[in-house]
Amino acid sequence: MSVVTDSPVHSSSSDDFIAFLDAELDASSPDSSPDKEVEKQDDDELESVRIKRRKFESIEETEGSTSEGIIKQSLEASMEVDICTHPGSFGNMCIRCGQKLDGESGVTFGYIHKGLRLHDEEISRLRNTDMKSLLCRKKLYLVLDLDHTLLNSTHLAHLTSEESHLLNQTDSLRDVSKGSLFKLEHMNMMTKLRPFVRPFLKEASEMFEMYIYTMGDRPYALEMAKLLDPQGEYFNAKVISRDDGTQKHQKGLDVVLGQESAVLILDDTEHAWMKHKDNLILMERYHFFGSSCRQFGFNCKSLAELKSDENETDGALAKILKVLKQVHCMFFDKQEDFDDRDVRQMLSLVRREVLSGCVIIFSRIVHGAIPSLRKMAEQMGATCLTEIDPSVTHVVATDAGTEKCRWAVKEKKFVVHPLWIEAANYFWQKQPEENFILKKKQ
C-alpha cells in the first residue's frame, strides 16, 4: 500500500483520503481483532515490498531479454522504496513502504483511522491537494462546535421539575431527521437540537467542507453526529473529539486537513481557540436546559422551563448563515486566482461593517470590562474615545445618571447598556438602540 502514490487524495477532498484508508485498512474478517488486523497488514505490506525487490532482482538477471524501459521502471520503483521518507504511519508501520518504524512521531489523526499518524510535510501536501480540489468546487472549510452551538444536552437526572414535561415530548430515534428533542436512554441524556440547525447544515454544506470539533468525548461526539447528520451527508468521518486534540483544554486546526486561510470556525467558547481567534465566529450560547444556565452561572429560567425556544428564522444560526454566505461570496468574487485569498481577512472586513460610523464613549463601566468591550467595538468598526466630543454617537454605560450620560441626553445621543455591543458581536448586526436604552434610576 502506498498512500502517497496511490491515494485518491491527489485529486479529491479529505473524504476520499478517509475512504481510501478505510478500504485499505479495514479488517478482511468481521471477527478479526484490531491487534491481529495490524499484525496481518504489517506482514502483508512487508511481503509486498519483498516481492517488488525480488521482481527487480529477477529482471536484473534477465536483462538481455527485457526492455530497457521496464528495467528503468523497476529500478525507480525499487529506489523509491529504499529512500522512503516515511510520510506517516499506521501503528508502527510506514503507510508508504510498509517498513516497521521505531517509536511514534507526527500528528495523530485517529478520527480518520485509529493509529494513523502523519508528518508535517505530508499534512502540508494533503492540505494543498485538498485545497485545490475544494476551490475548483468553490468550497471552503467550516469547523463546527456541538454543545451550545448546534445543540444542548443534559443528563436526565439534571432535568428540573419544570422541565419534566419534556420526557413525554421526545421525538422518535427511528427517524431522527424529523425530530429535534431526543431521549438517549443508553447515555442517560436528553439532547435538543438548536432551531434551524437542519436548514443551516444543508445550506452550509453547499459552501463548505464541514467538520465537527467538540470538547466532548468520542462516543458522545459520534452520537451527536448521528442526530445532526443521520444520512452521513455532511461530516462522514470528520468528527473530532477531545480525544483527538494535541493540546489539553484547547482546540487546534493542526488536526484539520484544511488550510488555515480557508477555515471558518463556529464556537461559543473563544478561549478554546487561542491560536485561531481570527478564524472564529463566536456564537451566542444556546441554553435550552436549566443545567446549562446553571453551568454558566445564570440565575434564570431555561428555555425549556419557559416552554419557549429560539426563533427558527431569526435565531442565532439563521443570522450566522448570512455571515457565512457573505464571507463565501467575498472569497470567490470576480477572481479565479485564489492563492492570496484569506477568509480571516474577509471575516475581519465583514465584522468591521457592523458598527461602522459609530463613535463610542464609556461611562461607569467596571474598569476590568472596558478593554474587552473596547476591543469588541473596534473590531466591529466603531471608534472609541475617552472624552466627550461632538462626534460621539453612543454613550455605553451602566448608570444613566453620570455626567457623560446627562450630556448625551441633552445632545440627543444614544445612551445604551454594554449588552448592546455584545449583542451586535453575537449577531454580526447593529442592534436597535431602543432595545438597550439605559434609563435613569428613580
N, C-alpha and C positions, 0 to 999 in steps of 0.2 A: 504493500500500500504506500502511495506517495501523495500525501495531502497537498504538498507543494506543487507537484506537476500534474496530478490527475484530478484534483478537486475542482468542481464546478464553480468554486468561488471566484475563479478568474473572470467569469463573465456574468455573475449574478450576485444577488444580495446575500446577507448573512444567513438567511433562512436556508439557502442552498448549501452553505457550509455545514449547518446543523443537520440537514437531511443527509448529506454525504457521510458525515461521521456516524449518524445513526445506522445507515445502510452498511457501512464498513465495520462498525464496532459492536452492533447488537449481537446477542448470542444466537448461534445457529440452532440451539435447542432451548425450548421454553423452560426446562427444569435445570438448566445449567446454572451453577453458582457464579457470582461475579469474579471470584478469585480464579476459578477454572477457566472462565472466559478469557481473562487477561493472559493467563499462562498459555492457553491454546493459541491466542493471537500472537504472543511473543514467539512461540515456536514456528507458527505459520510464516510470520514476517521474516524471521531469520533464515528459514528454509528457502523462502523466495529469493533472498539476497544470495544464498549459496548457489541456487540454481542459475541465477544470472551470471555468476562468476564462472560456474562450470561451463556454461554455454560459450562464454568468451574464450576460455581456455581451449575448448573443443574447436572453436573457429580458428584460433591461432595454429592448431595442429594441422588443419586442412586449408591453410591459407592459399595454397596453389589452386584449389578448385572453388574458391569462394570469392565473390565480387569484392572489390576494394571498398565499395560503399557500405556493404553490410559489416565488414570488419571495422570500418571507421565508426559506424553507429554503435556497434557493440563495445568498442573501446571507450567511446564517450559515455556510454551507459555505465560501464564498469568504473571509470574515473569519477563519475558523478556520485556513485555510491561511496567510493573511497574517500572523497573530500566533503562528505555531507556536513553541513554546518549545524545540524540538529535544530531546526527552527521551533520545535516543540516536542512534547512528549505525551504519551498516553500511559499512565502508570510509570514504569521505569523504561519504557520503550520509545525510541525516536519515531515520530509519526511519518518520517520520510524514508529512512533506510531500515528501520526495524532494529537497530542496534540497541543493546541494553546499556542504559546510562547510569552513572553513579550519582546519587544524590538527586535533589529536586531543585529546579530553578525555573524562572519565568513566572508569568501571571496565571493564576488559576482561573479557568473558565468552566467550572464544574456545572454551571447551569446549562451549558451546551451539551456536555457529556461528562460523566463522572470520571475524574482522574486526568482530564485534559489540561495541559499547561502550554502556553505559547510564549515565545521570547519576543522582546520588543520589536526586532526587525520584522518578524512575521506578523505581529499585530499591526504594525505600520503598513505592511504590504496589503494585508486583508482590508484594512480601513480604506486605503487608497483605491483598491479594486472595487469595493462595495460602494464607495462614494461615486465613482464614475457610473456605476450601474444605476444608482438612485437618481443622479442628476439627469440621466437620459429619460427617466420616467417622471421628472420634475417632482421629486420627493426629498424630504429632509428627515431628520430623526426626532422622535418625541419620547422622552422618558417620563413615565407616569408613576407617582406615588399612589398607594392604595388608601390607607386609613386617613380619614378626614379630608381626603381629596376626591376620590371616586366613590367612597363608601364609608360607612361607620359600623363597627362591630362591638358587641358587648357579650360578656358571659351571661348565661341565663340567670345565674344566681344574683347578678347585679341589677336585674330589672327592678324598678321601683313599683310600689303598689299602683301608682298612677299609669304605669306602663304595662301592667299585666294584661290589658285588653289586647295587646299585640299578639299574645300567644294563640289567639283564635283568628288572627287575620293574616297568618303567614301564607305565602304562595307555595305552589307545588314544586318540588325539586325534579319532577319528571320532565318538565319543560321550563327551564329557568329563564328562557328568553322572553317569556310573557310576564314575569314577576319582578318584584323589587324588594320584597321583605322575605327573608328565608330563615328558617329554624334549622340549624345544623346540629342535630342531637349527638352525633358521633364526636363532635367537638365541644358540646355543651355551650354553643354560641348562637347568637342571632345576628344577622347581618342585614343592613338596609343600604341598598344602592342609592346613590345620590340622584335626585331628579335630573332628567335629561342626559344621563350617562350613556344610554344606548345610542341615541342620535349623535351624541358627541363623538363616541368612538367610531361610528360609521363614517361620519364626515371627516374626522381627523385622519382616518386610515387612508383616505384618498390623497392626502398631502404628506403623510409621514409614515416612516417605518417605526413602529411603536414597541417600546419596552415597558415592562412593569419593574419597578425597583422599590422594594419595601424593607423596612427595618423589622418586619415580622419574620418568623422562621419559615423554612421552605415548605413544609406541609400546609401551613396557613396560606402562603402566597399562591400555591398551586390550586388550593380550594377556591380562593377568591377569583383566580383567573378563570376557573370553570364557570363561575356565576356571571362574570363580565363577558366572557368570550366562549360560550358553550360549543360553538362550531369550530373553534380554533382558527378563526379567520384573521385575527389581529396580532396575536402575540406568539403563537406557535411555542417554541421553547425559550423565547426571550423573556423569561421570568426570573428576575434577580432578587434574592433574599439577603438577609443579614449574614447568612452562612457563606455567601459568595463574595462579600466585600473584602477588601485588602486592608481596611483600617477600622478599628473598633469605634462604634458610635458615629461613623462617618459614611457618607455615600460618595462614590467617585466614578468618573467616566472612564477610568482605566480598565474597567471590566465591561465596557460597552464597545462593540465593534463599529463605532461611528466616529467620524472626525468631529472634534470639539467645535469647530467652526460651523458645523451644520446641526448641532444638537440643541434642542429646547427642552427644558425641564419644568414639569408642573409638580409642586410640592407645597405643603402647608408649613414646613419647618425649614427656615432659612439656614440655621446653624448646622444642618445636616450636610450642606453643600458648601463648606467653607472655601474650597478651591474652585468652585464653579458658580459663584453668585451671578456672574454676568450672563449665564445661560438660563438662570432661574426666573420663572414666573411664580411669584408667591401667591398661593391660593388662600382664600378665606376658608377657615376650618368648618367642616360640616359636623355639627353636634346634634345628631338625631336622638341619641340616648343620654339619659341623665348621668351615667357613669362617665361619659365623655366630657360633659360640662364640669363635673367634679374633678376629673383628671387635670384640667387646666385652670382650676381654681375659680370657676364661675358659679356664683351662688344664685342660680336662676333655674327656671324650669326648662326642660329639654323640649325639643320639637314634638317628640313622642308624647310627653306629658301634656303638652298643649293641644295634642291631636291636630298638629299642623305639619307643614313641610315647606321646603324652599319652592319658589315659583319655578315651574317647569321651563317656561320660555324666557324668563328674565332673571334666572338664578345665576350662580357663580360660573357654572360650566358653559352656559349659553353665552355669557359675556366674554369669557376667556376664549371661546371658539372664534369669536370675531377678531380677537387679537392674533390668534394663530393664523387665521386667514390673511390678515393684514401683513404679518411678517413674511409669510409664504409668498404672497403676491409681490412684495418688495424685493425679495431674494431673486425671483425669476423674471422680474420685469425687464422687458425690452433688451435683453442681452443674452448671448449664448456662451460667453466666456465667464465661467463662474469661479475661476481659480482664486480671485481676490475677494470673493464674497464671504461675509461672515455674519451669521444670524445674530451674534452678540451686538454687532453694530446696528443691525436692523431693529432689534429689540429696544436698544437704547433710544433710537430715533422715534419709535412709536411711543415709548414711555415719556419722552420729553414733550410730546404734544398734549399730554393730559392736563397739565396746569400751566401751559404756555400763556404768558401775558399776565399771570397773577403775581402780585408783589406782596409779600407776607412779612408781618412783624409779629413776634411772640410776646405775650404778656402773662405774667404769673403762671408759668408752666413750671412744674417740678424741674429743677436745674438739670438733673440727670437725663431727663426725657428730651430736652431741647436738641442735642446733637443728632439723635436718630430721626426726630421729626424734620429737622432742617435738611438732613441728607435725603430723606424720603421726598420732601417737597422739591428740592433742587434737581433730583433725578427725574422728576416729572415736569421739569421745565420752569418751575417757579423761581422768582428772585426773592431771596430772604435778606431783610435789613435788620439792623439793631436799634435804629432810632426812627422816630416819627418823620415821615416825609410825604409830601403831597401825592407822590406816585403810588403809595400803599393802597392796595385794593382789599386786603383782608387782614384783620387782627385775629390771631388764633390765641385763645385764652381759656381759662377755666373759671374766671371770675369777671363778670361784666362790670364790676364797679371800679376797675383800675383806671388810671389816668389815660392810658392808651385807648381803652375801650370807650371811655366817655368822649375822647377826641373822635374816634371812629364813628360813633353815633351822630355826633354833631356834623361831621363831614360826609355823612351818608355812605360810609364804608361798611363792608360786611364784618360782623363780629361772630366768629364761629368756634365751635369746640374742636379740639385736636382730632376728634374722630372723623372730621371732615377730610383731613389729609389721609388718614388711614383707610377710609372707605374708597377714596379715589385711587389709592395704591392697590387695593384688592381688586377693584372693578375696572381699572385702567380707563377710567372715565371720570371727568369732573362731576361731582355730585351736587344736586340742588342745595344751595346755601340755606334755604328756608327749613330744610330738614335737620340742620345742625346749628341753628341760631342760638346764641347764648343769651339768656335773659337775666336781667339784674335780679339779685336775690332780694326778696321782700324783707 
